[in-house]
Every structure is written in structure tokens, then in C-alpha cells.
């Protein structure tokens, strides 16, 4: 049973310190919210609150992920960075 042998190995247990820039996270969430509100206003024609909420939520989530990736890689100002990885006992 190689799966059980691999699961009992201690080499996969790691922990780490993650540094977050709270101001940048709030900025990214706010910009994502503005993008989501604008997208919901433009795309939803039915007028039902459920449609507005679903378009808002998914657009906000996609914008949040994309803007986080942009700031972490392209812009060079990380939203979050892994400071240190160390073995966890």
C-alpha cells in the first residue's frame, strides 16, 4: 500500500509565515467590488435580486483573484508573500 506509506512519511509537514499587506488587500477588494457592481449593472437585465447577487459575487471573486495575481507578479508589490517555510513537528 504505497498510499499509506506516503501518508505516514513526515517529510510533507511544513508550516510557514505569511506576510499580508492589509491596505493592499482592502484596496484590491474595493476595486473588485466596483468592477462587480458595474458588471452586474451592465449585464443583468431581468431585475431579480438573485441574478444581481450571483453576477456580483462571481465577478467580484474573479476580479479579486486576477488583481491579486497582477499585484503579486506583474506589479512587484505583493498582496501576500510567504516569508519562511519550516518543518512542522
Secondary structure as UniProt FT lines:
FT   HELIX           2..8
FT   HELIX           10..12
FT   STRAND          14..20
FT   HELIX           22..43
FT   HELIX           49..69
FT   HELIX           70..74
FT   STRAND          80..87
//
